[in-house]
Amino acid sequence: MTCGGAVDGEASRRPLPSSVLADGGLPQAGMLSLFYDEEAMVWGDEPDDREHWRLLWTPADQALVRHSVPAR
């Protein structure tokens, strides 16, 4: 599994440290996607904050599908 980040508009990929994968807490393959509501700017320390972020895992062999932004 790799972790990515935007660097000058380009996605970078580098392997996750073995210490992160060692305990079996993360899948060995696939993509983790973090979505965060930057307008709300929540800290995540309140139960209601759960509605302002999502962490999704996509298996490595599953094709990604583009969706439009949902209406509020």
Phi, psi and omega in degrees: 000145179240160174246142184238160176201155180279127176231109182054041177082356180252141177280132176253148179229130176218150182297144173291147178301143181299333179295331179287323182274342189299323185277000179078012182284340179237148176295153180283339182219155179121190182228130173264130179239128179252125176244129186227136179277094184287342176290323180283329180050048179283155179272335181094006182264003179243145179304325180291345180292342183300336181281357185251008177206157176216140173241119183241144175247131177244123178302150183299331183266007180260130179287141176278145180236126180284135177236156176278159181290130181292149177289149180268000000 
